[in-house]
Each structure stands twice: as C-alpha cells, then as structure tokens.
Amino acid sequence: MALNDDIAYVRAKLSAYEAADTFQMSGASVGGSAGVPPEMFDGEIESDGWVKWKMLPSTLSEGDVCDLESELRVKFPPLFRAYLLAAFHLFDQVRSRKYDQLIFNSDVPLHTPFDPIRDLINAWRPLPDTGFVPFAEWGDGWGPMCFDTQQRRDDGDYPIVWMDHELIIPLGHENLAKRGAVLHFVNPLYESYREFFEDVFSVSEES
C-alpha cells in the first residue's frame, strides 16, 4: 500500500478505537509541565488533575519521519511510519487481544511527537544496532518489543519479538551489541507490525 493509503487506514482505525469507549484519561499539563496539553483537552480537568483527551490531526510530513530514521539509524516498517503520521494521540497503554496482555505503547504527543519512540530506542542502545529496534514494551515494562529488522518481509514489514529485561540487561553493553548474544532471549509475538496493529487497535463487535 502507498503511504497515504496506510495513513488513511491507520487514522480510521485509531478514530474507531477512540470512539469505542477506550480509557482516554491522563494527567493534565499545567504551566507547560508533562501531561495532556490544553489543545487536546476533551472536557474539564477533574479534581485529581486528570482530564479526558482527544486525538488531533497530524501536521507531520514523510520528511519528518525520514529525518527521524536517519537520526536513529533505523528503518521503520511502512505501517509504523504511517502510524507516526496519522494523528497526534496519547495511546501509551494498549492491550493485546491475542495474548490478553498490557503493552506500553509509543504514543504520538502533540508537541513532542517523536519523543516516545526516540527515547525508547536510545534507552536500549546498543540493542538497535543488532537489528532489534524497540517500539513498545511488553507488559508494564517487562522488556522491549522490537522490530526484527534483519528478517524483513517482501512488503517491508518486520516480525515483532520481545525480550525480558531481567535476562538481557545482565548481558552488559558489549554483549547487548551482539545479535548472537541476544538471540537466545528473543520471544516471537507477531509475524508483522500490521498484525500487531490490527490486534491492538481493531474494535471488536462487542465494543
């Protein structure tokens, strides 16, 4: 699919997900602090400081994603590139229906849209240099979910795997840079990012 078609597909999925009574509450940003910026407020701030948020149209371009890939020395799968360009949103916690598992997801905030994915990838250096590029965290921070970029498919997509941080951190920086050293700890999850995206963001008929 062309990038514009992928963006339209992702945007439609996210819009349906947003409309399906998903939990869209987060701490409000006050005076420039971290949290939901006023532009994304979808109601009044509650007494506990939380506020419902809404998606906003993206102002990013394909060139912005290309620049990010160059900066991070990675190549994202086509649908993830579309995901980064489809909308500004704060879907930082999602659930896998396939595994009934919480996932800490890379969201796309309004003012710092690439910070979540940039911070995650840089936090796991030098792991991305082995071909395992983090884009989310399995469970509530159990370990990185990665694109296995050395197993590229004909459509440009990658298999999704995860690794337990309690097992790979003890490898140390030197061994974390060696693909052979981390392969033993790789757990397959999805055949592609598209499969992951559809599992997480498709709205069931019961919703």
ABEGO torsion letter per residue (X at the ends): XBAAAAAAAAAAAAAAAAAAGBBBBBBBBBGGBBEBBAAABBEBBBAAGBBBBBBBBBABBAAAAAAAAAAAGBBBBAAAAAAAAABBBABABBBBAAAGBBBBBBBBBAABAAAAAAAAAAAAOAAAAAGBBBABBBEBGAEBBBBBAAABBAAGBBBBBBBBAAAAAAAEAAAAABAAAAAAABBBABABAAAAAAAAABBBAAX
